[in-house]
Amino acid sequence: MKLIIKSDILYYLILPINLKNLTEDVIITKIKHIFLNYNHKYHLLEPGFYEVDVYNHNIVGTILKVEKIDTFDFSEEVDLRVSIKDKIKVYLKLIDETDFPDYKNKIDVDAINYKEYLKLIEHSNIIIDAKKVPI
């Protein structure tokens, strides 16, 4: 699991699992179960209402965009609205370009294979862009 924080109310959670061939109901149930388990153990989410967009990426795995919509002042409940989305763009930004001179600074993950991704991920930061997706 990898966590990327964009702001106080928005972050991305990357899970190394593939939910691609599951039905929407099963995906929603699994995502809610994952959050409840992680939240119970690590206290990731404060009480409130969250929108969770689920993206499947062939190389990276399952990407969750989590946005806090509202805070619950008088309840300890965490409420999730889960939506399945189609596509997302993922890039790797090399921490030190001199380690891999064959690659440019910002690498489109869709342009490399899984073996290259595993080699580069340890030396990169992940950039997620849910807006720049070709249709």
N, C-alpha and C positions, 0 to 999 in steps of 0.2 A: 504494500500500500504506500502511496506517495501523496502528500498533501501539498497543494499549491495555494497560497493565500493571496487573493487580489485586493481585498479590502476587509473591513470589519464584518460586512454582511454577505460577501461573495467569496467562495473558494471552490477549488476543484479537488476532487478526490479520485485518484487513479487506482483501480483494483486490477490485479493481474488475472482476472477471470474473464471468460468469454460467455456472454449471455445472448449471442446472436441468434441461435436457433430455437430459443424458448418463446413461448407465447407471452403476450403483454401482461396478462394476469400473473403468470409465474415470475416474470421479471420484477414487477411491482412488489410482489410478496417477498422475493429474495432481497431486494434493495431495502425494504422496510426492516426485514430481519437483520441484515448487516448493520444498519444504523442503530437499531436497538441494542444489538450485542456490543458494538464499538462504543456507543454512548454510555452503556452501563459500565463498561470497563475503563474507558478513557475520558469520558465526559466531554465529547466533541461538541455537542449541541446544548445550548442553553434552552430552557423552556420557551417555546414559541412555535410559530408557524413558518414552515420552510417550503420553498418550491425546489424540487430536485429534477433536473433534466438528465436523462440517461442517454449516453452516446456509446456506441460500440465501434471500436477501431480495430481493424484486423491485426495490427502489429502491437499496439500499446495495450489493448485490453478494454475494459469498461471504464469510461470516464464519467464522473458524476459532477455536474455543475450544481452547487448548493447555494441558494440565496435565501437569506433570512428576510421574511416579509413582515412579521409582527412578533412582538415579545409578549409573553403571558406573565402578568405581574402576580396573579393570585393562583397559579397552578404550576405544577411541576411537569406538565404534559409536553411532549414533543409531537407536533402534528406535521406530517409530510404529505405534500401533493407531488406525486411522481408522474413525470411525463417521459415517454420514449421519443427520442429525436432521431433524425436520420443520419446526418453527417457532421463531422467536426474536423478541423484542420489542426494538425499537431506538428510542431517544429522542435528541433533540438538546437540549442545555442551553445556552442563549444565554450567551455570555461577558459581553455588555453588553446588557441588555434595552432600553436607550434607543435602540439602533441599529434595532430592529424593534419598534415599539410595537404593531403589529397581532398579534404573536405572544405567547403566554404563555411563561414561563421554560422549561418543560419541554415539548417538542413531540414528539408521537407521529409518527414518520416515516410510519407507515401512513395518517395523516390528511392528508398533503400529497402533492403531485405531484412528479415528478422535477425539474422546473424550479425549484420552491420549495426542494427539497432542495439543489440545486447553489448556490442563492443563500445559503442559511443555513449550509451546512457550514463555510464559511470563518470564520464568526463563532460557532461552537459547539463544544462538546465532545460526543463521542458517549458515550451511556450504553447499555450492552447488558445485557439482562435475559433470561437463558435460562430463568428459573423462572416468570415471570408471563406465560404464554402462554395465551390463550383457546383452548380446543379446539373 
